[in-house]
Amino acid sequence: MIQKPNFFIVGAAKSGTTALYEYLKKHPDIFIPAKELYYFGKDFTFREAHTPLDYYLSFFETIPPKIKQIGEASVWYLYSKTAAAEIKAFQPKAKIIIMLREPTEMLYSLHSQLLYSGNECIENFELALQAEPMRKKGEQLPPYIGSPYEALYYSQVPKYYEQVKRYIDTFGSENVHIILFDEFVENTKMVYQKCLDFLALPAIDINFERVNSNKAVRFAGLRDFLKRRPKFLIKLSKLILPYRPWRHRVQDFLYALNSKKQERKPMNEETRAFLKMAFREDTKKLEELIQRNLKYWYE
């Protein structure tokens, strides 16, 4: 029997969502399938067609009995202008989890992640920032981009105020749980337990191992081959693995096999100062909206 998810981790990107997703998967009362399914967010532009409903729902076909919470995690839902309303129409009583990271660090980490995944083709961070006007015209895009094109509009991605307000207005503040990345890193266990409280689930003890450290690709050609998805490969994979979630897991395994850990170089301090100033006013509005101290983000 197919059931709908009743809670959603909606973003933001590079704000600890993968770690939280992995930790929530360990709870016996939670079912949460593969991350980044991207059914919602019809305002986004993708290289390929949007995820069809039957494919999306296929990830919720084999939910174990007695599961209390069913989740879904796709980090671009927060940035989308339409995803909140789409989720509301799909699941009116949904609970929303939002994770937020200081905009400057989030952007720098995002650029690195997009490079790794082949969703960015400009290695220099500053040049990638400057390319935004051309990308809005459909130029200088990676040939096999899998993320929404709007992910490369770096000046817009970390403007959290309107994004968070949209979810609070749509679902009510009592149904929106906000986690700050720094607090998650500093006291993971406490933040995790508060998240379980929000989902009305009992506390459990788990191992909070580090998840999703900065990575680089081993072989760009293999990554691009997987992203290109040749027709013969699609047919073969469907023949060998007729169950869609299995194919998703194999793809994730191949990507992991083609990855290596790599430390990120420090950000240019002039760039950091410029970005902090650029997002200062939006952060102040967010601070007022969520009633959390965010001065360390902009001072």
C-alpha positions in Angstrom: 0.0 0.0 0.0 1.4 3.4 -1.0 1.4 6.0 1.8 2.2 9.7 1.5 5.1 11.3 3.4 3.9 13.4 6.4 7.1 15.3 7.1 9.5 17.0 4.8 13.1 18.2 5.2 13.0 21.0 2.7 16.6 22.5 2.9 18.6 24.6 2.8 21.4 23.0 0.8 24.7 22.4 2.6 23.1 23.0 6.0 23.3 19.6 7.5 20.3 18.0 5.8 22.1 14.9 4.7 23.4 14.2 8.3 19.9 14.7 9.8 18.4 12.5 7.1 20.9 9.7 7.9 20.2 10.1 11.7 16.4 10.1 11.3 16.7 6.9 9.1 18.0 5.1 12.1 14.9 5.7 14.2 12.6 2.6 14.2 9.5 4.7 13.9 10.6 6.6 10.8 10.5 5.6 7.1 12.4 7.9 4.8 13.5 6.8 1.3 16.2 8.0 -1.0 17.1 11.7 -0.6 16.6 14.4 -3.3 13.5 13.0 -5.1 12.4 16.4 -6.3 8.7 16.0 -7.1 7.8 19.4 -5.8 9.0 22.7 -7.1 7.4 23.0 -10.5 8.8 26.5 -10.9 12.3 25.1 -11.3 14.0 24.5 -14.7 15.6 21.1 -15.1 17.5 19.6 -18.1 15.2 16.6 -17.9 11.4 16.3 -17.3 10.1 16.8 -13.8 9.7 13.7 -11.7 6.3 12.0 -12.5 4.0 11.3 -9.6 4.0 7.5 -10.1 7.8 7.4 -9.9 7.7 9.6 -6.7 5.1 7.4 -5.0 7.0 4.2 -5.9 9.5 5.1 -3.2 6.7 4.7 -0.6 5.4 1.3 -1.7 7.2 -0.9 0.8 6.8 0.9 4.1 7.2 -1.5 7.1 4.2 -1.9 9.4 3.8 0.3 12.5 5.8 3.1 11.1 4.7 6.4 12.7 6.3 9.0 10.6 7.1 9.0 6.8 9.6 11.5 5.6 11.0 13.0 2.4 14.1 15.2 2.0 14.9 17.4 -1.0 17.0 20.5 -0.3 15.7 22.7 -3.1 12.2 22.7 -1.8 13.0 25.6 0.5 14.4 27.8 -2.4 11.4 27.0 -4.6 8.6 29.6 -4.8 5.9 27.0 -5.4 7.0 23.9 -3.5 5.4 25.0 -0.2 2.0 25.3 -1.8 2.5 22.1 -3.7 3.3 20.2 -0.6 0.3 21.7 1.2 -2.0 20.5 -1.6 -0.4 17.1 -1.5 -0.3 16.6 2.3 -2.2 19.4 4.2 -1.0 18.2 7.6 2.6 18.0 6.7 5.3 18.9 9.2 8.3 20.9 7.8 11.9 20.8 8.9 14.2 23.6 7.8 17.9 23.7 8.3 19.8 27.0 7.9 23.5 27.9 7.5 25.3 31.2 7.5 24.8 32.3 3.9 28.5 32.9 3.0 29.7 29.5 4.2 26.6 27.9 2.7 27.3 29.4 -0.8 31.0 28.4 -0.7 30.2 24.9 0.3 27.4 24.7 -2.3 29.7 25.7 -5.1 32.1 22.9 -4.1 29.3 20.4 -4.0 28.0 21.4 -7.4 31.4 21.1 -8.8 31.7 17.6 -7.4 28.4 16.5 -8.8 28.9 18.0 -12.2 26.2 20.6 -11.7 28.8 23.4 -11.9 31.5 23.9 -14.5 33.3 27.1 -13.3 35.9 26.0 -10.8 36.7 29.5 -9.5 34.2 30.6 -6.9 34.3 34.3 -7.8 33.9 33.7 -11.5 31.0 31.4 -10.8 29.3 34.2 -8.8 29.9 36.6 -11.7 28.4 34.2 -14.3 24.9 34.5 -12.9 23.5 37.0 -15.4 24.7 34.8 -18.3 23.2 31.7 -16.7 19.8 33.4 -16.4 20.0 33.6 -20.2 20.7 29.9 -20.4 24.4 30.3 -21.1 27.5 28.8 -19.4 25.5 25.9 -18.0 27.1 22.5 -17.3 26.2 20.1 -20.2 24.8 17.4 -17.9 23.4 19.6 -15.1 21.1 17.6 -12.8 20.2 20.2 -10.3 17.7 23.0 -11.1 19.3 25.7 -13.2 18.3 28.1 -10.5 20.8 26.5 -8.2 23.4 28.5 -10.0 21.8 31.8 -9.3 24.0 32.2 -6.3 22.8 35.7 -5.3 19.3 34.3 -4.6 19.9 30.9 -3.0 20.7 32.0 0.5 18.1 34.8 0.8 16.3 32.8 3.5 13.7 35.3 4.7 11.1 34.9 2.0 11.8 31.2 1.7 11.2 30.5 5.4 8.3 33.0 5.6 6.6 31.1 2.8 6.6 27.9 4.8 5.5 29.5 8.0 2.6 31.3 6.2 1.6 28.1 4.5 1.8 25.5 7.3 1.8 27.7 10.5 4.8 28.2 12.7 3.7 25.3 15.0 4.3 22.9 12.0 7.7 24.4 11.0 10.8 23.3 12.9 13.9 25.4 12.2 17.4 24.1 12.9 20.6 26.3 12.8 23.6 24.5 11.3 26.0 25.7 14.0 23.8 24.5 16.8 23.4 21.1 15.0 27.2 20.8 14.8 27.9 21.9 18.4 25.2 19.8 20.1 24.0 17.2 17.6 22.3 15.0 20.1 20.3 17.8 21.7 19.2 19.1 18.3 18.3 15.6 17.1 16.2 14.9 20.2 14.3 18.2 19.7 13.6 17.2 16.1 12.2 13.9 17.4 10.0 15.9 19.9 8.7 17.9 16.9 7.8 14.7 15.2 6.2 13.3 18.4 8.6 10.4 18.6 10.5 8.9 21.5 14.1 9.7 22.0 16.8 7.1 21.0 20.5 6.9 21.4 22.5 6.6 18.1 26.0 7.1 16.9 26.3 10.6 15.3 29.1 9.9 12.9 30.2 12.6 10.5 28.2 12.6 7.3 28.7 14.3 3.9 32.2 15.9 4.3 33.6 17.8 1.4 34.3 15.5 -1.6 35.9 15.6 -5.0 35.1 13.2 -8.0 37.7 10.6 -8.9 36.8 10.3 -12.6 34.8 13.1 -14.1 34.2 11.0 -17.2 32.4 8.3 -15.2 30.3 10.9 -13.4 29.3 12.5 -16.6 28.5 9.1 -18.2 26.1 8.4 -15.3 24.6 11.8 -15.5 24.1 11.5 -19.3 22.0 8.4 -18.8 22.4 6.7 -22.2 19.2 4.9 -23.4 20.9 1.5 -23.5 22.0 1.9 -19.9 18.5 2.9 -18.8 17.0 -0.2 -20.5 19.6 -2.5 -19.1 19.2 -1.2 -15.6 15.4 -1.6 -15.8 15.8 -5.2 -17.0 18.3 -6.1 -14.2 16.6 -4.0 -11.5 12.9 -3.6 -12.2 12.2 -2.0 -8.8 12.9 1.8 -9.1 14.3 2.4 -5.6 16.9 -0.4 -6.2 18.1 1.5 -9.3 18.4 4.6 -7.2 20.5 2.8 -4.6 22.8 1.4 -7.2 23.3 4.9 -8.7 24.1 6.3 -5.3 26.6 3.4 -4.7 28.4 4.2 -8.0 28.6 7.9 -7.2 30.0 7.1 -3.7 32.6 4.7 -5.3 33.7 7.5 -7.6 34.2 10.0 -4.7 37.1 10.9 -2.5 37.4 13.2 0.5 39.1 16.5 -0.2 39.5 19.5 2.1 38.2 22.8 0.7 40.6 25.7 0.3 39.8 28.8 2.6 37.5 31.4 1.0 39.0 34.7 -0.1 38.5 37.1 2.7 37.4 40.0 0.4 34.8 37.7 -1.1 33.6 36.7 2.3 33.2 40.3 3.4 31.4 41.2 0.2 28.9 38.4 0.6 28.3 39.1 4.3 27.3 42.6 3.4 25.2 41.4 0.5 23.1 39.2 2.7 23.1 41.4 5.8 19.6 42.9 5.4 17.9 39.7 4.5 19.5 38.0 7.5 18.3 40.7 9.8 14.7 40.2 8.5 15.1 36.5 9.0 16.4 37.1 12.6 13.2 38.9 13.4 11.0 36.4 11.7 12.3 33.3 13.5 13.3 35.1 16.8 16.8 33.7 16.8 20.1 35.5 17.3 21.9 35.6 14.0 24.2 38.5 14.6 27.2 36.2 14.2 26.1 35.7 10.6 26.5 39.4 9.6 28.8 41.1 12.1 
